[in-house]
Amino acid sequence: MSPKNVIFKKTCKDKSVGVFMGKRDFVDRVDSVDPVDGVILIDPEVLAGRKVFVTLSCTFRYGRDDMDVMGIAFRRELYLVTRQVYPPMQDRDKTVHTRVQAKLLRKLGNNAYPFFFEFPDNLPCSVALQPAPNDVGKQCAVEFEIKAFSAESQDAKVRKRSTVKLMIRKVQYAPESQEVAPSVEITKDFVMSDKPLHVQATLDKELYYHGEPIKVHVNVTNNSNKNIKNIIVSVDQVATVVLFSNDSYTKCVDYEDNGDSVSAGATLKKVYTLLPLLANNRERRGIALDGKLKHEDTNLASSSVVKEGVLKEVMGIMVSYRVMVKLIVGGMMGSSEVGLEVPFRLMHPKPDAVRESEMEDEMVFEEFKRSYLRGIIAGDDDDEEGNVSGGDDITPKEK
């Protein structure tokens, strides 16, 4: 079956403005970024002469909005741009940029107006640190938001009832080229042992996709007189908050512990298979995610890729991954550890493009039924940012 054009829509409470977008994930391909495009549908009678504006913002949040220490707010706006949509600054037909916008304008009629934004090169991708189940309020995150509102002017006080917000994500796909498969080795000498312990860990490749097993080849040559009591192989996610505090959060997202041992003078060659998934870490506070849209699933955060010329501090939260191989070495005075780490990247594969000729003309308008979820999802709030709102306030008529 041909894919349908799913359109996300949300309407403000006073029914003056509705936002329609063909997608909410926008891809950063390192050399280019998808533009943010959509359509605003207005009700001239409800507007009563007010203008309509739309903004694209990128915000880094390191704490709740009500947190303020010595005058320093834990929230920083990394990017903000505002455009006037109505009355249009130029002829409506000249502002059509994309195929989806053109189809939406035909579908929605004369009260629909397009908007279009391009991301600057130095903006980070969406990242959010997973809150604990009992945490409340906004989590530490880099967030992107589309906001449309009606007001007498751009600088006038905006009424909440005349504002509609829609969270979007900026995600990064893996480059087409692969780096050399990483391999790390270490030689450890012990007191009272003539010969050393040698350990080598090698990965099949340097770049893995989300949901792809990671095979770790471990070679142990134990020429020492020590016994290896256990070998633990794990995947660590390291999230570093680089904008405010440079705090780092290291979380083990998968591990294998089979109780493997290597006696003195023996060797071991074994392949360990790891599979880091969010599904196995949903209750763990501080795990970095690829952004979070309310009531939609996501995955572990992708590895951060810093473009040339961009300061790391602007990235907000940097994410990296490594395989850890830990050997527990027995001894007369107690156990000790020998470990090594192998870095790798975890990202999304570049999707297969769908030819426009194969796209189905029918549009499906995705409405979020809050009334269905209320009582099922704790803390659901009509005013919370990021909901895909339905509402039947501004609905396109079939033609």
Phi, psi and omega in degrees: 000138181291147180292145177263157176274100178278126181248124176272136180224151177209142186234141177286164189292329181274005173068016182276331187223137172230144180249133179234125180224141181281344179199165177234359173251126182239129193268131171262111182264020181072307179272346178201158180231139177304135174288155177265116183228150178188190182224138174257128176252126185245162171243101185303326181293318179288326180298322177053046176091352178287159177266164179237131180235156175225139182235150169243126181229151172235123185233136171257127183239122180250000179188178181294158180297333182272001177276129180209116182243116178054039177080003181259116179276143180270046179208130181226132178274112182277333183200139177207127176222140183235138178233142173274127182258322182218134352299144184296144180282343176210174182305135186301319183296332181282348182261004178285123185248329188232164180295319180297318178299317180299319179292321179294320179297321177294323183286318188272340175096195190286345180266015178254140183222135184278155170226157189207130177228149171243135178287136169290162187289340190260016180270144178286176173266166181292128176217140176219139175273125185295126178283163173287159182305331182261005178287147178237160178082186183286142178269167174296123188195157163257118188235147174242142184215138168259128178231129174244141181208156176247137181198168179293328177206171182297328183265358181287160178295131185261131177279140181298324181292341182258017183238139175229134183236144178220119178286140175232169179236143171249114186242157184241135178260156183293145174292159183286333182272145179253143174277174179294139178302127184286145177214131181231139177223155182216144176241128185239124175263146179238148174295141180070021176228126183288329184241157187266175170258131180239130181230136177227135177234130183227139175259158179292328181201173184266337184240124177241152178264154177304130180088002181262130179297144178251117181263123182248116179269116183246125176242123180240122173245104186259085178273000181279178176263016178262151175261132175274114186277333183196152176233125179240126179243130185217167173246125177254138169256129180244115178248120182246122177277102190267348186276319184256301195240346185063026174292144177240139178239114180254121182233131174282120183255353171190151179204161176227124181224095183259004181074026180294139179230156178223114182284166180301132179083001183256172178230163177214131171233120184209148176253121177259139181246123180241149181219089179287119182223146174294328182304332180265005184223025187292335183264004187265120181290138174093357174292133180278133182241161176282060183071168181214121172257133186304132178067016175234149183279162177216201182211177174304147181299145176282157176299139180283135175241117182266123179288155181298131178089356181261131179288138180298328182299331181287343184288344178079291179228122178260135183238134176219166181227153177207148171268131179250129175244118184239126178251128176266115186257126179279154179198169182294328182263014182114177183273154174226172183238144170235124184223158173214157181233141182237112181285149174206172178247143177236117187214179176272141172287151176292123184287156175289130180288141176263122180296138182301329180293340181268352183284136180285141183288336183293136176256135177249118182269115184275114179251136181269118183271088181297324183297331179288323184274338182299129183095343178261319179256119183295139175077014179295133186224131181301330185267359184291138181291145174101353177289143168271102187273143171264263190074142177257027186289312179235099185238133180294142178270139178293141179239000000 
